[in-house]
Amino acid sequence: MRELLGKIGRFCENHVEKIVLVIVGAFCAWLFFTRVIFSPNGVPFDGKVYPPGQIDAAIQQKAQNLAAQLQGGGTASASKVEYIPRISGPIDPNDPVVTSVFAGRPAPRSFMDLFKSPLDYLVSDMPLAETVVTQSPDDRPKYTLPRVGPVRDVAVQHLRAAAYVPVSPVTMQNTYDNVDTEPNDIDLVTVEARFDVAELYRQFHAHFAGTQVERQSWRDPCLANPKFAAVQLQRQTLLDDGSWSDWVEVPRSRIDSNRSLFQIIENVQDLPPGGLGVRMMQYNHKLITMSLLQPESYQIASAEEEWLPPTYYAKYMEVQRKIEAEEKRKEREDQRDRQETQTGGRRDTTRAGGAGTTTTPGGRRRDTTMGGGGMGDPYGGAGGAGGARDRGTRGTRTRGATPGMDPMMGPAARGGARAGRPGDPAYNMGGYGGYPMDGTMRMGPSPDEVYFEFAEETINFTTDLSKRKDPLLFWAFDDTMDPGHTYRYRIRLGVFNPVAGMDMLAPRDAEKKSQAILWSDFSQVTEPVAIPKRLYFFAKDVQDQQMTATVEVARYKLGYWRTEDFQVRPGDAIGKEVEPKKDSKPKRSDRLTGPGGRITGVPMGRDMGVAGPYGGPAGTPMYAAPSNPADAAIDLDVIDFSTDAILIDLVQVNDWDTQPNLRARTYYDLLYTRDGIDIQRMPVSTRNWPRDLLATYQFISMEKRKEPQTFKSFQKGGFRARVGIGGPGAGGYGSPYDMMGGAGPYGPMRR
């Protein structure tokens, strides 16, 4: 064994270099095959391993094959994989859930069958319940569209006054009653018209549920109920060349909380989500109808103005003129009485029953009776038995009470009523209606008549338009005019087309299937409405030596015209900010006592502490003057009389005057410019002014004499609350007239 191991050791020792060479050669061969011939950087792709030099070619070939398959030219070897959706694919019949649920009846073929009736397999030979029977075009209802009648009796009115203007936008969430307001000047044009609602209901009934429907089965009473969709007001502007501009649509007023809802959309495809059905549901609310047809106006702050539609505003102003004439007559009588008292004059009066007279400190006489006719009435009620004539507390002629009447009975029990007018101390002592307490039942003019008539025209929550016989009064506003321009208007009314977009129209009206609104014809064009400027200046005089002009600037501010004289030289601006002169004369605030005077307060006594028997505060006149923090705005600290005009020169002019006779005249022309380019001229002195400028100056001179009065308070609830028309938001408890929902059988009757 030792010898064998020795031989092996000697062999290895003798051939060690050869053994090393063999090992090195084998290792090199391994390296050659594993690292050179077969690369270790192979990339597995699609189930194969590709060397770096071939991977790109393999990927490119794969991409070409996929492109060929997408283009429909797949290779014959490409296998198609069919996708089976689980919702409509077959259900495994061995599924334990399916087996347990559908035991005893056929298993569903797919998950979609689970939505079908579980009893379908019992009536498989009958039509399915949800099968829809398609109507042929001949079986569909076909309607002809009704005619929307014309609007008539259009009228227009321009009102300029101080009003409560919102300082932030009015929206559905922030209405005019809730938004912050401030007194400011407005120009408001109201256009009214009348529409025959009864004829509209007859037309809709005939064309959708009556004789104009071809088949009885097509008649649908739901379609026969018209819903008002729009009131469109358009205007034209008088251009400098004397022509009129194109018609332009007037937007809803800035205080309309439903401006976005009332946007006119005529094509049914342009309606908001929900389409025509949802829009008609929105317009079906009574409040929306009231706001659309009879929108809320600005609340007027000026004590001497009130907003009413044109027809009633004319009546209101006529009543005010009568009241002014009555006040002037009473003032003349009072002045004559004072003169008679001061001169010692006294009219003899034959009295019966030992009656005598006493003279009050104001110079008026009051009857005092010692018998026969009862005691004297301090308010001009019961007098002597002989029926002596004397002046009542308001200067009206009175007659004696009926002989035999109890002098201690109240005036209402004696057949009389309230003395004077609302606001007088005796007014609340008599019956309702404002009759004098003298037994004559003679009433003076009062705006109450106008308010009552207007209340009967308005829509409230109890109004049923389908039963209305009289034409409906509706109106629209324009508060976007520019002072100094002239406009004219036209108006029309729109009703929803209940079958718009339904392909249910007869051939004659097929072109109107997408028309969401059926329009009436436009009204007649109104008379032109001139909107005066709010700022004027007048060249009154010239000082030759100083070459200075006296210019009077007039500005309309917070309901009144205010003027100031300025001495202007060439190169000076005409007008500037000035502090108004404080008037030490007390204001005649007592004239705000009620509608019996020319200045009206808030009708029906809305500012209530404790409610009186007819809506006014107990113990105070029904038309008490409102107190308002905005009264301070009447006395302005600074008035801006700036005109943006600069005096250029004063030029002497010699020409001939043809009125009334031909004569030579010499005067000055005031040259001025506003933009530095266009030079304008104005004659100096009233005798040289053109007629229109002179008329404007005379009007302003008359208006500026008016004494500023305290503002009326802001009354929530809109004009329906101010004129005593019932409905939500009427404010306070109102009057019995309010509680009955406006004019009606239970409201106070007109006089």
Residue pairs with C-beta under 8 A, 6 or more apart in sequence:
12 19
34 40
39 51
39 52
41 51
41 52
42 49
42 50
42 51
42 52
43 49
43 50
43 51
43 52
43 55
44 50
45 55
45 58
45 59
46 58
46 62
48 58
50 58
65 74
65 75
65 78
68 74
68 75
69 75
69 78
74 80
84 90
86 111
87 110
87 111
87 112
88 110
88 111
88 112
89 110
89 111
90 109
90 110
91 98
91 107
91 108
91 109
91 110
91 111
92 98
93 99
93 107
98 107
98 108
99 107
102 108
105 118
105 121
106 121
108 114
117 128
117 129
120 128
140 503
140 504
141 213
141 215
141 218
141 220
141 504
142 214
142 218
142 504
142 505
142 506
143 207
143 208
143 212
143 213
143 218
143 223
143 499
143 504
143 505
143 506
143 509
144 207
144 212
144 505
144 506
144 508
144 509
145 207
145 497
145 505
145 509
145 512
145 518
146 200
146 203
146 204
146 206
146 207
146 208
146 226
146 518
147 203
148 200
148 203
148 493
148 494
148 495
148 518
148 519
148 520
149 195
149 196
149 199
149 200
149 203
149 520
150 520
150 521
150 523
151 193
151 194
151 195
151 491
151 492
151 493
151 520
151 521
151 522
151 523
152 193
152 194
152 195
152 196
152 471
152 523
153 192
153 193
153 194
153 471
154 191
154 192
154 193
154 490
154 491
154 523
154 524
154 526
155 191
155 192
155 193
155 309
155 310
155 311
155 526
156 189
156 190
156 191
156 192
156 310
156 489
156 526
156 527
156 529
157 189
157 190
157 192
157 309
157 310
157 313
157 314
158 187
158 188
158 189
158 529
158 530
158 531
159 186
159 187
159 188
159 189
159 190
159 300
159 305
159 307
159 313
160 185
160 186
160 187
160 188
160 532
160 556
161 185
161 186
161 188
161 300
161 301
161 302
161 305
161 559
162 183
162 184
162 185
162 186
162 300
162 301
162 302
162 558
162 559
162 711
163 183
163 184
163 185
163 186
163 188
163 298
163 299
163 300
163 301
163 302
164 181
164 182
164 183
164 298
164 299
164 301
164 714
165 181
165 182
165 183
165 184
165 186
165 298
166 176
166 179
166 180
166 181
166 254
166 255
167 179
167 180
167 181
167 182
168 174
168 179
168 180
169 179
169 254
170 176
170 179
170 254
170 255
170 256
170 257
170 259
171 257
171 260
172 257
172 258
172 260
172 261
174 257
175 257
176 255
176 257
176 296
176 718
177 716
177 717
177 718
177 729
181 299
181 714
182 630
182 633
183 301
183 558
183 630
183 633
183 711
184 558
185 534
185 556
185 557
185 558
185 559
186 298
186 479
187 479
187 481
187 483
187 531
188 297
188 298
188 307
188 477
188 478
188 479
189 477
189 478
189 479
189 481
189 487
189 489
189 529
189 531
190 297
190 307
190 309
190 310
190 313
190 475
190 476
190 477
191 233
191 310
191 475
191 476
191 477
191 478
191 489
191 491
191 526
192 309
192 310
192 311
192 473
192 474
192 475
193 473
193 474
193 475
193 491
193 493
193 523
194 471
194 472
194 473
194 474
195 471
195 472
195 474
195 493
195 520
196 471
196 472
197 465
197 468
197 471
197 472
198 468
198 469
200 226
200 495
201 224
201 226
201 465
201 466
204 223
204 224
204 225
204 226
205 224
206 212
207 213
207 224
208 219
208 220
208 221
208 223
208 224
208 498
209 219
209 220
209 221
209 223
209 224
210 219
210 224
213 219
222 498
223 498
223 499
225 466
226 495
226 496
227 280
227 283
227 284
227 495
227 496
227 498
228 283
228 289
228 292
228 293
228 493
228 494
228 495
228 496
229 283
229 494
229 495
229 496
229 516
229 517
230 262
230 264
230 292
230 493
230 494
230 517
231 292
231 293
231 474
231 476
231 491
231 492
231 493
231 494
232 249
232 264
232 491
232 492
232 493
232 494
232 519
233 249
233 250
233 476
233 477
233 478
233 489
233 490
233 491
234 247
234 248
234 249
234 250
234 489
234 490
234 491
234 522
235 247
235 248
235 250
235 478
235 487
235 488
235 489
235 490
236 244
236 245
236 246
236 247
236 248
236 487
236 488
236 489
236 525
237 244
237 245
237 248
237 485
237 486
237 487
238 244
238 245
238 485
238 486
238 487
238 488
238 528
239 245
244 488
247 490
249 264
250 476
250 478
250 480
250 489
251 259
251 480
252 258
252 259
252 262
252 295
252 476
252 477
253 295
253 297
253 298
253 477
253 478
253 479
254 479
255 296
255 297
255 298
256 262
256 291
256 295
256 296
257 291
258 288
258 291
258 292
261 282
261 288
262 291
262 292
264 494
264 517
265 271
265 516
265 517
266 515
266 516
266 517
267 514
267 515
267 516
268 275
268 276
268 500
268 501
268 514
268 515
268 516
269 501
269 514
271 279
271 516
272 278
272 279
275 501
276 496
276 497
276 498
276 500
276 501
276 516
279 496
279 516
280 496
280 498
282 288
283 289
283 292
283 496
286 459
286 461
286 463
287 461
287 728
289 459
289 465
290 459
290 460
290 727
293 459
293 472
293 474
294 458
294 459
294 473
294 474
294 475
295 475
295 476
295 477
296 718
296 719
297 307
297 477
297 718
297 719
298 307
298 479
299 712
299 714
299 715
299 718
299 722
300 306
300 307
300 712
301 558
301 559
301 630
301 711
301 712
301 714
302 559
302 709
302 711
302 712
303 592
303 599
303 600
303 601
303 709
303 710
303 711
303 712
304 559
304 598
304 599
304 600
304 706
304 709
305 559
306 313
306 316
306 447
306 600
307 313
307 719
308 316
308 450
308 454
309 454
309 457
309 473
309 475
310 475
311 473
312 450
312 453
312 454
312 457
315 449
315 450
315 453
316 447
316 450
319 445
319 446
319 447
319 449
319 450
320 447
320 598
322 445
323 444
323 445
323 446
323 596
323 597
323 598
324 598
326 444
326 445
327 597
327 598
330 394
330 395
333 391
333 395
334 363
334 395
337 363
337 364
337 391
338 363
339 345
340 346
340 347
340 363
341 359
341 363
346 359
349 357
349 388
349 389
349 390
350 386
350 388
351 357
351 367
351 369
351 384
351 386
351 388
352 372
352 373
352 384
352 385
352 386
353 369
353 370
353 371
353 372
353 373
353 384
353 385
353 386
354 369
354 370
354 371
354 372
355 367
355 368
355 369
355 370
355 372
355 373
355 383
355 384
355 385
355 386
355 388
356 367
356 368
356 369
356 370
357 365
357 366
357 367
357 368
357 390
358 365
358 366
358 368
359 365
359 366
360 366
364 390
364 391
364 393
365 390
365 391
366 376
366 378
366 390
367 376
367 377
367 383
367 384
367 388
367 390
368 375
368 376
369 375
369 376
369 383
369 384
369 385
372 384
372 385
372 386
372 403
373 382
373 383
373 384
373 385
373 386
373 400
373 401
373 403
373 407
374 382
374 385
374 401
374 405
374 406
374 407
374 408
375 382
375 407
375 408
376 382
376 383
376 384
377 383
377 401
377 411
377 437
378 393
379 392
379 393
379 411
379 419
379 420
379 424
379 425
379 426
379 429
379 437
380 390
380 391
380 392
380 393
380 394
380 396
380 398
380 419
380 436
380 437
380 438
381 398
381 401
381 411
381 414
381 416
381 419
381 437
381 438
381 439
382 400
382 401
382 405
382 407
382 411
382 414
383 390
383 398
383 399
383 400
383 401
384 400
385 400
385 403
386 400
387 399
387 400
388 400
389 397
389 398
389 399
390 398
391 397
391 398
392 398
392 419
392 420
392 436
392 437
392 438
393 419
393 420
393 424
393 426
394 419
394 420
394 421
394 424
394 436
396 420
396 436
396 438
396 442
396 444
397 438
397 440
398 436
398 438
398 439
398 440
399 438
399 439
399 440
400 439
401 407
401 414
401 416
401 439
402 414
402 415
402 439
405 414
406 414
410 429
410 430
411 417
411 418
411 419
411 426
411 429
411 430
411 431
411 437
412 429
412 430
412 431
414 439
415 439
416 430
416 431
416 435
416 436
416 437
416 438
416 439
416 441
417 430
417 431
417 432
417 433
417 434
417 435
417 436
417 437
417 441
418 424
418 426
418 427
418 428
418 429
418 430
418 431
418 432
418 433
418 434
418 435
418 436
418 437
419 426
419 427
419 429
419 430
419 436
419 437
419 438
420 426
420 427
420 434
420 436
420 596
421 427
421 434
421 444
421 446
421 594
421 595
421 596
421 597
422 434
422 446
422 448
422 593
422 594
422 595
422 596
422 621
422 622
422 623
423 593
423 594
423 596
423 597
423 621
423 622
423 623
423 624
424 593
424 596
424 621
425 621
426 437
427 434
427 621
427 622
428 612
428 616
428 621
428 622
429 437
430 437
432 614
432 748
433 443
433 748
433 751
434 443
434 446
434 448
434 596
434 751
435 441
435 442
435 443
436 442
436 443
443 751
444 596
446 595
446 596
447 595
447 600
447 603
448 595
448 603
448 751
449 750
449 751
451 603
451 723
451 724
452 724
452 743
452 748
452 750
453 750
454 723
455 723
455 724
455 725
455 737
455 742
455 743
455 747
456 742
456 743
457 473
458 473
458 720
458 725
458 742
459 465
459 472
460 720
460 725
460 726
460 727
460 741
460 742
461 726
461 727
461 728
461 741
462 726
462 741
462 742
462 744
465 472
474 493
476 491
478 487
478 489
481 487
481 531
482 531
483 531
483 532
483 533
483 534
484 531
484 532
484 533
485 530
485 531
486 528
486 529
486 530
486 531
487 528
487 529
487 531
488 525
488 526
488 527
488 528
488 529
489 525
489 526
489 529
490 522
490 523
490 524
490 525
490 526
491 522
491 523
492 519
492 520
492 521
492 522
492 523
493 519
493 520
494 517
494 518
494 519
494 520
495 517
495 518
496 516
496 517
496 518
497 512
497 515
497 516
497 517
497 518
499 505
499 513
500 512
500 513
500 514
500 515
500 516
501 513
501 514
501 516
502 513
503 513
504 513
505 512
505 513
532 696
534 555
534 556
535 553
535 554
535 555
535 556
535 641
535 643
536 553
536 554
536 696
536 697
536 700
537 551
537 552
537 553
537 554
537 574
537 575
537 643
537 645
538 551
538 552
538 554
538 682
538 689
538 693
538 697
539 549
539 550
539 551
539 668
539 670
539 682
539 683
539 684
539 685
540 550
540 551
540 552
540 565
540 684
540 685
540 686
541 549
541 550
541 684
541 685
542 548
542 549
542 550
542 650
542 668
542 684
543 549
543 550
546 569
547 569
547 570
547 650
548 567
548 568
548 569
549 567
549 568
549 569
549 647
549 650
549 668
549 670
549 684
550 565
550 566
550 567
550 568
551 565
551 566
551 568
551 574
551 575
551 647
551 670
552 563
552 564
552 565
552 566
553 563
553 564
553 565
553 566
553 574
553 575
553 641
553 643
554 561
554 562
554 563
554 700
554 704
555 561
555 562
555 563
555 639
555 640
555 641
556 562
557 636
557 639
558 633
558 634
558 636
558 708
559 708
560 703
560 704
560 706
560 708
561 700
561 703
561 704
562 580
562 636
562 639
562 704
563 700
563 704
564 575
564 578
564 639
564 641
566 574
566 575
566 576
566 641
568 574
568 647
569 647
570 647
570 648
570 649
570 650
571 646
571 647
571 648
572 646
572 647
573 642
573 643
573 644
573 645
573 646
573 647
574 643
574 645
574 646
574 647
574 672
575 641
575 642
575 643
575 645
576 640
576 641
576 642
577 638
577 639
577 640
577 641
577 642
578 638
578 639
578 641
579 637
579 638
579 639
580 635
580 636
580 638
580 639
582 635
587 707
587 708
587 709
587 710
588 707
588 709
589 625
589 709
589 710
591 597
591 598
591 599
591 709
592 599
592 601
592 625
592 709
592 710
593 601
593 621
593 623
593 624
593 625
594 600
594 601
594 621
594 622
594 623
594 624
595 601
595 603
595 623
596 623
599 709
600 623
601 623
601 624
601 625
601 626
601 712
602 623
602 626
602 712
602 713
602 715
602 722
603 623
603 722
603 723
603 724
604 615
604 616
604 622
604 722
604 723
604 724
604 734
604 735
604 737
604 738
605 612
605 614
605 615
605 616
605 617
605 622
605 623
605 624
605 732
605 735
606 715
606 717
606 721
606 722
606 731
606 732
606 734
607 617
607 624
607 626
607 713
607 715
607 732
608 615
608 616
608 617
608 732
608 733
609 617
609 618
610 617
610 618
611 617
611 618
611 732
611 733
612 618
612 619
612 620
612 622
614 622
614 735
614 736
615 622
615 724
615 732
615 733
615 734
615 735
615 736
615 737
615 738
616 622
616 623
616 624
617 624
625 710
626 712
626 713
627 713
628 710
628 711
628 712
628 713
628 714
630 711
631 710
631 711
633 711
634 708
634 709
634 710
634 711
635 708
644 674
645 672
645 673
645 674
646 672
646 673
646 674
646 676
647 670
647 671
647 672
648 671
648 672
648 673
648 679
649 671
650 668
650 669
650 670
650 671
650 684
651 668
651 669
651 671
651 681
652 666
652 667
652 668
652 669
653 666
653 667
653 668
653 669
653 683
654 664
654 665
654 666
655 664
655 665
656 662
656 663
656 664
656 665
657 663
657 664
657 665
665 688
667 683
667 684
667 685
667 688
668 683
668 684
668 685
669 681
669 682
669 683
669 684
670 681
670 682
670 683
670 684
671 679
671 680
671 681
672 679
672 680
672 681
672 682
673 679
673 680
674 680
682 689
682 693
683 689
683 690
686 694
686 697
689 697
715 721
715 722
715 731
716 729
716 731
717 727
717 729
717 730
717 731
718 729
719 725
720 726
720 727
720 729
720 730
720 742
721 729
721 730
721 731
721 734
721 738
724 734
724 735
724 737
724 738
724 742
725 738
725 742
725 743
726 734
726 737
726 738
726 739
726 740
726 741
726 742
727 741
727 742
730 738
733 739
735 748
736 746
736 747
736 748
737 743
737 747
737 748
740 746
740 747
